[in-house]
Amino acid sequence: MDSRQRKLLILVALLGVWGLLFIFRAPRTTPPKPAARGVAIARRAAAQGAGLPRLKRELLDLPSPTYPAEVHNIFGSPPPPPAPVEAAVTPVPAGPPPPDSFQEEAKRLRYVGFLQAGDAAMAFIVHGPEVHTVEVGATLLGRFRVQSVTEDAVLLSSVTGDTQVRLPLSPEAGAAPKR
């Protein structure tokens, strides 16, 4: 058997397989039995009154809605926004009171040491790069009056005497002032 006959034999075999597949895979014209049984069940249920709801044909006869009389250009500028709705104005609770300027300025001071000479006590207070030496009763920077000096703190008050602040001894007392 030569190659030409072999090719012809393979072609005939493939055409036969294709023909058999076509015959068995062809669509059937008769409806399948399970569907026919389902239709019979639905007809019986409809006869008993438990079928599908009926179509409301009166809803199909409604007139179609009319289009608005004005024409809008979809490529034009957008319409103006609607007016804002006035909401009931509720009072906003006030935030924390502003910080006391006396307290804020006192935060910039550091108590770095003291000197006890007899009854007189002197405090060394750093403000920025400056070191101030003040006695009890003296005024510092025109705003602070030294009330008392102890080993661990100095008590400062405003010139009028209505506000006081306590400066503890700075842990970095031996360090150079901050710049």
Backbone as JSON, one array per atom type, in Angstrom:
{
  "sequence": "MDSRQRKLLILVALLGVWGLLFIFRAPRTTPPKPAARGVAIARRAAAQGAGLPRLKRELLDLPSPTYPAEVHNIFGSPPPPPAPVEAAVTPVPAGPPPPDSFQEEAKRLRYVGFLQAGDAAMAFIVHGPEVHTVEVGATLLGRFRVQSVTEDAVLLSSVTGDTQVRLPLSPEAGAAPKR",
  "N": [[0.85, -1.17, 0.0], [0.67, 2.03, -0.96], [1.63, 5.46, -0.19], [-0.24, 7.22, -1.19], [-2.66, 5.81, -1.34], [-3.0, 5.26, 1.31], [-3.42, 7.81, 2.4], [-5.82, 8.44, 1.17], [-7.48, 6.54, 2.32], [-7.45, 7.34, 5.01], [-8.72, 9.82, 4.74], [-11.31, 9.05, 3.92], [-12.12, 7.64, 6.19], [-12.15, 9.67, 8.15], [-14.12, 11.36, 7.05], [-16.3, 9.67, 7.33], [-16.51, 9.45, 10.15], [-17.09, 12.09, 10.72], [-19.54, 12.4, 9.44], [-21.14, 10.63, 10.96], [-21.08, 11.94, 13.47], [-22.41, 14.28, 12.75], [-24.96, 13.38, 12.2], [-25.85, 12.31, 14.67], [-25.67, 14.54, 16.3], [-27.42, 16.41, 15.34], [-30.02, 18.91, 15.52], [-33.06, 18.2, 17.22], [-36.38, 17.86, 16.13], [-38.64, 17.28, 17.54], [-40.17, 18.16, 20.63], [-38.56, 17.8, 23.83], [-39.54, 15.33, 26.25], [-39.65, 15.98, 29.12], [-40.21, 18.75, 29.14], [-42.7, 18.87, 27.92], [-44.23, 17.57, 29.8], [-44.07, 19.46, 31.86], [-45.53, 21.58, 30.82], [-48.06, 20.47, 30.77], [-48.53, 20.2, 33.5], [-48.56, 22.91, 34.26], [-50.84, 23.75, 32.89], [-52.82, 22.33, 34.2], [-52.63, 23.47, 36.76], [-53.38, 26.09, 36.2], [-55.99, 25.69, 35.49], [-57.04, 25.07, 37.95], [-56.92, 27.49, 39.2], [-54.61, 28.41, 40.38], [-52.59, 29.48, 38.87], [-50.24, 31.32, 36.87], [-50.0, 34.91, 37.34], [-52.38, 37.05, 35.76], [-51.96, 39.03, 32.81], [-52.02, 42.53, 32.97], [-53.75, 44.26, 30.94], [-54.79, 46.79, 30.76], [-52.87, 48.52, 31.67], [-51.16, 48.7, 29.56], [-52.38, 50.4, 27.81], [-52.03, 53.0, 28.64], [-51.45, 56.54, 28.2], [-48.49, 57.81, 26.63], [-45.83, 59.57, 28.33], [-45.55, 63.13, 28.11], [-43.09, 65.15, 26.49], [-40.87, 67.64, 27.9], [-41.54, 71.14, 27.35], [-39.49, 72.99, 27.01], [-36.29, 73.14, 25.47], [-33.17, 71.64, 26.04], [-29.77, 72.39, 25.69], [-27.38, 70.11, 25.45], [-24.7, 70.47, 25.2], [-24.13, 72.97, 26.01], [-23.56, 75.54, 28.52], [-23.76, 74.54, 31.96], [-26.84, 74.44, 33.88], [-27.72, 77.01, 36.28], [-26.77, 76.48, 39.71], [-29.03, 75.17, 42.21], [-30.67, 77.23, 44.66], [-29.14, 77.57, 47.86], [-30.23, 75.68, 50.66], [-31.54, 77.01, 53.53], [-30.35, 76.15, 56.55], [-31.15, 75.31, 59.91], [-29.6, 77.38, 62.16], [-27.24, 76.37, 64.32], [-25.75, 77.06, 67.38], [-22.27, 77.15, 67.47], [-20.22, 75.38, 69.6], [-17.93, 77.04, 71.64], [-14.44, 76.82, 71.29], [-11.55, 75.74, 73.17], [-10.44, 78.18, 75.55], [-8.33, 80.92, 74.54], [-4.78, 80.58, 74.92], [-3.14, 81.79, 77.86], [-1.19, 84.63, 77.65], [0.77, 85.24, 79.51], [1.35, 82.75, 80.66], [2.26, 81.43, 78.39], [4.57, 82.87, 77.72], [6.06, 82.35, 79.98], [6.72, 79.72, 79.59], [8.95, 79.8, 78.04], [11.01, 80.3, 79.7], [13.74, 79.09, 81.75], [14.66, 77.65, 84.77], [17.72, 77.45, 86.12], [19.4, 77.4, 88.29], [20.41, 78.39, 91.72], [21.41, 80.77, 94.26], [22.31, 80.99, 97.55], [22.86, 83.34, 99.85], [23.31, 84.11, 102.92], [20.47, 85.66, 104.12], [19.51, 86.34, 101.67], [18.29, 85.19, 98.61], [19.08, 84.15, 95.38], [18.1, 83.66, 91.99], [18.93, 81.9, 89.01], [17.93, 82.4, 85.86], [17.16, 81.39, 82.63], [16.57, 82.89, 79.55], [16.1, 82.38, 76.38], [19.18, 83.04, 74.8], [20.16, 84.45, 76.94], [21.21, 84.79, 80.35], [19.69, 85.46, 83.36], [20.09, 86.97, 86.51], [18.29, 87.1, 89.37], [16.82, 88.51, 92.31], [14.68, 87.74, 95.16], [11.62, 89.35, 94.91], [12.4, 91.03, 92.87], [11.94, 92.27, 89.48], [11.52, 90.54, 86.43], [12.28, 90.79, 83.07], [10.34, 92.74, 82.82], [7.78, 91.7, 83.12], [7.54, 89.6, 84.92], [7.53, 88.89, 88.37], [9.62, 87.88, 90.96], [8.65, 85.69, 93.39], [9.36, 83.64, 95.24], [12.28, 81.66, 95.98], [13.48, 78.45, 95.82], [15.3, 75.35, 96.39], [14.46, 73.56, 94.46], [12.61, 74.87, 92.78], [11.29, 77.94, 91.34], [9.1, 80.56, 92.09], [7.11, 82.53, 90.14], [5.3, 85.55, 89.55], [2.77, 87.6, 88.0], [3.21, 91.12, 87.34], [1.12, 92.52, 88.43], [0.21, 90.65, 90.18], [-1.86, 88.83, 89.88], [-1.63, 86.41, 88.48], [0.16, 83.36, 88.67], [3.13, 81.36, 88.22], [4.99, 78.37, 88.34], [8.33, 77.56, 88.08], [10.12, 74.71, 87.59], [13.3, 73.33, 88.66], [15.57, 73.07, 86.09], [16.44, 70.07, 84.4], [18.7, 70.07, 82.89], [20.58, 71.81, 84.04], [23.31, 72.34, 84.21], [23.99, 72.56, 81.59], [24.78, 74.25, 78.51], [23.08, 77.26, 77.43], [20.19, 76.97, 75.27], [20.13, 77.62, 71.78]],
  "CA": [[0.0, 0.0, 0.0], [1.53, 3.21, -1.03], [1.2, 6.59, 0.65], [-1.43, 7.85, -1.77], [-3.8, 5.01, -0.94], [-3.13, 5.42, 2.77], [-4.03, 9.14, 2.63], [-7.21, 8.35, 0.73], [-8.18, 5.74, 3.33], [-7.63, 8.2, 6.2], [-9.73, 10.83, 4.38], [-12.63, 8.41, 3.92], [-12.44, 7.32, 7.58], [-12.49, 10.94, 8.83], [-15.43, 11.8, 6.55], [-17.3, 8.79, 7.94], [-16.68, 9.86, 11.55], [-17.74, 13.4, 10.7], [-20.93, 12.16, 9.08], [-21.83, 10.05, 12.11], [-21.26, 13.02, 14.46], [-23.42, 15.21, 12.26], [-26.27, 12.74, 12.3], [-26.25, 12.19, 16.06], [-25.69, 15.86, 16.95], [-28.38, 17.27, 14.66], [-31.12, 19.32, 16.42], [-34.27, 17.39, 17.12], [-37.58, 18.65, 15.86], [-39.68, 16.97, 18.53], [-39.79, 18.7, 21.93], [-38.25, 16.75, 24.8], [-40.67, 14.94, 27.07], [-39.81, 16.69, 30.39], [-40.84, 20.06, 28.93], [-44.12, 18.62, 27.63], [-44.87, 17.27, 31.07], [-44.15, 20.7, 32.61], [-46.63, 22.36, 30.26], [-49.31, 19.84, 31.22], [-48.7, 20.55, 34.92], [-48.94, 24.32, 34.32], [-52.23, 23.89, 32.44], [-53.68, 21.85, 35.28], [-52.61, 24.46, 37.85], [-54.15, 27.24, 35.75], [-57.4, 25.3, 35.54], [-57.45, 25.08, 39.34], [-56.9, 28.87, 39.69], [-53.36, 28.73, 41.06], [-51.61, 29.66, 37.81], [-49.5, 32.56, 36.81], [-50.91, 36.06, 37.35], [-52.8, 37.48, 34.43], [-51.39, 40.27, 32.29], [-52.94, 43.65, 33.12], [-53.71, 44.93, 29.64], [-55.17, 48.21, 30.88], [-51.64, 49.29, 31.86], [-50.53, 48.89, 28.26], [-53.11, 51.43, 27.07], [-51.79, 54.33, 29.2], [-50.8, 57.44, 27.24], [-47.05, 58.0, 26.9], [-45.61, 60.88, 28.94], [-45.17, 64.19, 27.17], [-41.76, 65.71, 26.68], [-40.96, 69.03, 28.36], [-41.65, 72.12, 26.27], [-38.22, 73.67, 26.79], [-35.24, 72.29, 24.93], [-31.89, 71.86, 26.71], [-28.58, 72.13, 24.9], [-26.52, 69.29, 26.32], [-23.32, 70.9, 25.04], [-24.01, 74.34, 26.52], [-23.14, 75.68, 29.92], [-24.71, 73.89, 32.86], [-27.8, 75.36, 34.48], [-27.23, 77.52, 37.56], [-27.09, 75.58, 40.81], [-30.2, 75.6, 42.99], [-30.37, 78.07, 45.82], [-28.86, 76.75, 49.04], [-31.3, 75.57, 51.64], [-31.14, 77.6, 54.81], [-30.45, 75.2, 57.65], [-31.28, 75.94, 61.22], [-28.28, 77.73, 62.65], [-26.99, 75.92, 65.68], [-24.56, 77.73, 67.88], [-21.08, 76.31, 67.53], [-19.61, 75.52, 70.92], [-16.64, 77.71, 71.58], [-13.31, 75.94, 71.56], [-10.89, 76.08, 74.42], [-10.07, 79.59, 75.59], [-6.97, 81.14, 74.05], [-3.81, 80.44, 76.0], [-2.75, 83.0, 78.56], [0.12, 85.08, 77.15], [1.7, 85.16, 80.64], [1.76, 81.35, 80.77], [3.02, 81.08, 77.2], [5.91, 83.46, 77.81], [6.76, 81.68, 81.07], [7.22, 78.44, 79.09], [10.25, 80.03, 77.42], [12.0, 80.51, 80.76], [14.26, 77.89, 82.42], [15.31, 77.89, 86.07], [18.89, 76.59, 86.04], [20.15, 77.3, 89.54], [20.13, 79.42, 92.72], [22.52, 81.12, 95.15], [21.81, 81.38, 98.87], [23.9, 84.1, 100.57], [22.66, 84.63, 104.12], [19.01, 85.68, 103.95], [19.19, 86.67, 100.27], [18.3, 84.07, 97.66], [19.1, 84.62, 93.99], [17.78, 82.61, 91.02], [19.51, 82.03, 87.67], [16.85, 82.06, 84.93], [17.61, 81.52, 81.24], [15.56, 83.28, 78.56], [16.84, 82.36, 75.12], [20.62, 82.93, 75.05], [20.52, 85.3, 78.08], [21.06, 84.27, 81.71], [19.32, 86.56, 84.25], [20.24, 86.72, 87.95], [17.26, 87.92, 90.0], [16.57, 88.26, 93.74], [13.28, 87.68, 95.54], [11.0, 90.66, 94.86], [12.82, 91.75, 91.66], [11.13, 92.07, 88.28], [12.27, 89.92, 85.34], [11.77, 91.09, 81.73], [9.24, 93.68, 82.91], [6.49, 91.01, 83.24], [7.54, 88.59, 85.97], [8.07, 89.26, 89.68], [10.07, 86.69, 91.67], [7.99, 85.6, 94.68], [10.18, 82.84, 96.14], [13.3, 80.83, 95.34], [13.84, 77.27, 96.61], [16.29, 74.52, 95.73], [13.91, 72.82, 93.32], [11.71, 75.65, 91.93], [11.14, 79.37, 91.59], [7.7, 80.97, 91.91], [7.0, 83.83, 89.48], [3.93, 86.06, 89.43], [2.7, 88.78, 87.14], [3.52, 92.35, 88.07], [-0.08, 92.88, 89.19], [0.05, 89.63, 91.21], [-3.07, 88.02, 89.68], [-1.3, 85.12, 87.88], [1.43, 82.81, 89.13], [3.64, 80.2, 87.51], [6.1, 77.74, 89.05], [9.35, 77.01, 87.19], [10.95, 73.72, 88.28], [14.72, 73.34, 88.33], [15.76, 72.39, 84.81], [17.34, 68.92, 84.54], [19.95, 70.37, 82.21], [21.03, 73.05, 84.67], [24.71, 72.58, 83.93], [24.22, 72.61, 80.15], [24.81, 75.57, 77.9], [21.73, 77.65, 77.0], [19.77, 76.6, 73.92], [20.14, 78.72, 70.79]],
  "C": [[0.89, 1.23, 0.0], [0.91, 4.37, -0.27], [-0.06, 7.26, 0.13], [-2.69, 7.11, -1.35], [-4.06, 5.17, 0.57], [-3.81, 6.76, 3.09], [-5.51, 9.12, 2.27], [-8.04, 7.58, 1.75], [-8.43, 6.55, 4.61], [-8.7, 9.25, 5.94], [-11.12, 10.24, 4.44], [-13.05, 8.1, 5.35], [-12.85, 8.58, 8.35], [-13.84, 11.47, 8.36], [-16.55, 10.96, 7.14], [-17.58, 9.17, 9.39], [-17.42, 11.19, 11.62], [-19.22, 13.26, 10.37], [-21.72, 11.58, 10.24], [-22.07, 11.1, 13.2], [-22.35, 13.99, 14.04], [-24.82, 14.64, 12.43], [-26.74, 12.7, 13.75], [-26.35, 13.54, 16.78], [-26.69, 16.82, 16.31], [-29.49, 17.66, 15.63], [-32.37, 18.51, 16.15], [-35.47, 18.3, 16.91], [-38.68, 18.38, 16.87], [-39.24, 17.53, 19.87], [-39.5, 17.57, 22.9], [-39.44, 16.51, 25.73], [-40.76, 15.7, 28.4], [-40.47, 18.06, 30.22], [-42.33, 19.89, 28.66], [-44.87, 18.31, 28.91], [-45.04, 18.53, 31.9], [-45.3, 21.57, 32.12], [-47.96, 21.79, 30.73], [-49.57, 20.18, 32.69], [-49.14, 22.0, 35.06], [-50.39, 24.52, 33.89], [-53.2, 23.41, 33.52], [-53.75, 22.86, 36.43], [-53.42, 25.69, 37.47], [-55.64, 26.93, 35.8], [-57.91, 25.33, 36.97], [-57.42, 26.5, 39.92], [-55.61, 29.27, 40.36], [-52.25, 28.99, 40.04], [-50.86, 30.98, 37.93], [-50.45, 33.75, 36.83], [-51.18, 36.52, 35.92], [-52.15, 38.81, 34.07], [-52.43, 41.38, 32.41], [-52.85, 44.51, 31.86], [-54.08, 46.4, 29.73], [-53.95, 49.08, 31.11], [-50.91, 49.55, 30.55], [-51.16, 50.04, 27.49], [-52.92, 52.83, 27.64], [-51.12, 55.23, 28.18], [-49.33, 57.62, 27.63], [-46.84, 59.39, 27.48], [-45.15, 61.89, 27.9], [-43.77, 64.68, 27.5], [-41.87, 67.15, 27.16], [-40.9, 69.99, 27.17], [-40.3, 72.78, 25.99], [-37.16, 72.68, 26.34], [-33.94, 72.65, 25.63], [-30.76, 71.52, 25.75], [-27.61, 71.35, 25.79], [-25.05, 69.69, 26.21], [-23.09, 72.31, 25.56], [-23.53, 74.36, 27.96], [-24.19, 75.04, 30.83], [-25.68, 74.9, 33.47], [-27.25, 75.85, 35.82], [-27.62, 76.57, 38.7], [-28.31, 76.08, 41.58], [-29.76, 76.42, 44.2], [-30.11, 77.2, 47.04], [-30.02, 76.79, 50.03], [-30.78, 76.12, 52.97], [-31.39, 76.57, 55.92], [-30.59, 75.97, 58.96], [-29.88, 76.17, 61.78], [-28.16, 77.27, 64.1], [-25.72, 76.6, 66.17], [-23.4, 76.74, 67.99], [-20.46, 76.48, 68.91], [-18.21, 76.12, 70.77], [-15.56, 76.71, 71.96], [-12.67, 76.32, 72.89], [-10.47, 77.56, 74.4], [-8.63, 79.76, 75.09], [-5.98, 81.04, 75.21], [-3.43, 81.8, 76.58], [-1.35, 83.4, 78.09], [1.18, 85.03, 78.26], [2.24, 83.74, 80.76], [2.63, 80.94, 79.57], [4.43, 81.64, 77.26], [6.72, 82.79, 78.92], [7.31, 80.32, 80.62], [8.59, 78.59, 78.44], [11.37, 80.24, 78.44], [12.44, 79.18, 81.34], [14.98, 78.32, 83.7], [16.48, 76.92, 86.14], [19.69, 76.53, 87.34], [19.81, 78.42, 90.5], [21.41, 79.65, 93.53], [21.92, 81.61, 96.45], [22.98, 82.05, 99.59], [23.24, 84.75, 101.77], [21.17, 84.52, 103.97], [18.61, 85.92, 102.5], [19.31, 85.42, 99.41], [18.21, 84.64, 96.26], [18.84, 83.43, 93.07], [18.45, 82.93, 89.7], [18.46, 81.5, 86.68], [17.34, 82.36, 83.51], [16.39, 81.85, 80.37], [16.27, 83.4, 77.23], [18.32, 82.2, 75.39], [21.08, 83.7, 76.29], [20.29, 84.58, 79.4], [20.81, 85.47, 82.62], [19.51, 86.1, 85.69], [19.28, 87.66, 88.65], [17.1, 87.52, 91.46], [15.07, 88.17, 93.97], [12.75, 89.11, 95.58], [11.38, 91.45, 93.61], [11.9, 91.4, 90.49], [12.02, 91.56, 87.16], [11.56, 90.23, 84.03], [10.55, 92.01, 81.75], [7.86, 93.03, 83.09], [6.4, 90.1, 84.44], [8.17, 89.15, 87.25], [8.4, 87.97, 90.42], [9.47, 86.71, 93.07], [8.83, 84.81, 95.68], [11.15, 82.01, 95.33], [13.6, 79.67, 96.3], [14.85, 76.46, 95.82], [15.75, 73.85, 94.47], [12.99, 73.63, 92.41], [11.79, 77.12, 92.29], [9.68, 79.71, 91.26], [7.69, 82.38, 91.35], [5.54, 84.24, 89.46], [3.95, 87.23, 88.47], [2.96, 90.02, 87.99], [2.32, 92.77, 88.92], [-0.37, 91.85, 90.28], [-1.15, 88.73, 91.01], [-2.79, 86.63, 89.09], [0.07, 84.67, 88.39], [1.81, 81.61, 88.28], [4.85, 79.68, 88.29], [7.05, 77.16, 88.02], [10.16, 75.99, 87.96], [12.4, 73.85, 87.84], [14.91, 72.49, 87.08], [16.72, 71.23, 84.98], [18.69, 69.17, 83.86], [20.53, 71.67, 82.74], [22.48, 73.35, 84.36], [25.0, 72.73, 82.46], [24.23, 74.05, 79.67], [23.4, 75.94, 77.47], [21.47, 77.26, 75.56], [19.78, 77.81, 73.01], [19.08, 78.52, 69.77]]
}
